C-alpha cells in the first residue's frame, strides 16, 4: 500500500495588504528608498497579489501618511515633495 501526501491550500488567507505593504517598505527597505517594482515583486511573491492591488495599497498608505513617497517623471527629474 502506497500513501501519498499533497499540500493543498483550500483558500487564500485573509491578508491586510495595506499593512503588509507598509511593513515591506519599513522593514525590507530599512529606511532606504524602494521603487514600486520591488514592492510589487515582494508583495506578489509573498501574498500572491497582482500589481494593481499592491499599487492601491501603496497609495492608501501614502494617503494615510503611513509611508512617505517621492515621485519622478519619465525624464528622471524629481517632483516636488
C-alpha positions in Angstrom: 0.0 0.0 0.0 1.4 3.4 -1.0 0.3 6.6 0.7 0.9 10.0 -0.9 0.8 13.4 0.8 -0.1 16.6 -1.0 0.0 20.1 0.2 -3.3 21.8 -0.6 -4.5 25.3 0.1 -8.2 25.4 0.2 -8.5 29.2 0.2 -6.1 32.1 0.4 -5.6 33.5 3.8 -7.1 36.9 4.6 -4.3 39.4 4.5 -4.3 43.1 5.4 -2.4 44.1 2.2 -2.1 47.7 3.2 -0.4 46.7 6.5 1.8 44.2 4.7 2.9 46.7 2.1 3.8 49.2 4.9 5.9 46.5 6.6 7.7 45.7 3.3 8.6 49.3 2.9 9.6 49.8 6.5 11.4 46.6 7.2 12.7 45.4 3.8 13.7 49.0 2.8 15.5 49.6 6.1 15.0 53.4 5.7 16.2 53.4 2.1 14.1 54.2 -0.9 12.3 51.3 -2.7 10.9 51.6 -6.1 7.4 50.4 -6.9 8.6 47.4 -8.9 10.5 46.0 -5.9 7.5 46.4 -3.7 5.2 44.8 -6.2 7.6 41.9 -6.7 8.0 41.2 -3.0 4.3 41.6 -2.1 3.3 39.5 -5.2 5.7 36.7 -4.3 4.7 36.7 -0.6 0.9 37.1 -0.9 0.0 36.2 -4.4 -1.5 39.5 -5.3 -1.3 41.4 -8.6 0.5 44.7 -9.3 -2.8 46.8 -9.3 -3.7 45.6 -5.8 -0.2 46.4 -4.5 -0.3 49.9 -6.1 -3.6 50.6 -4.5 -2.2 49.5 -1.1 0.8 51.8 -1.7 -1.5 54.7 -2.5 -3.6 54.1 0.6 -0.6 54.1 2.8 0.6 57.3 1.2 -2.9 58.9 1.7 -2.9 57.9 5.4 0.6 59.2 5.9 1.9 55.8 7.0 4.7 55.8 4.4 6.4 58.7 2.6 7.0 58.8 -1.1 8.7 60.8 -3.8 7.6 60.6 -7.4 9.6 61.0 -10.6 8.5 61.9 -14.1 9.8 59.9 -17.0 12.8 62.0 -17.6 14.1 61.1 -14.2 13.9 64.6 -12.6 12.3 64.5 -9.0 8.9 66.1 -8.4 8.1 68.4 -5.6 7.6 66.8 -2.2 
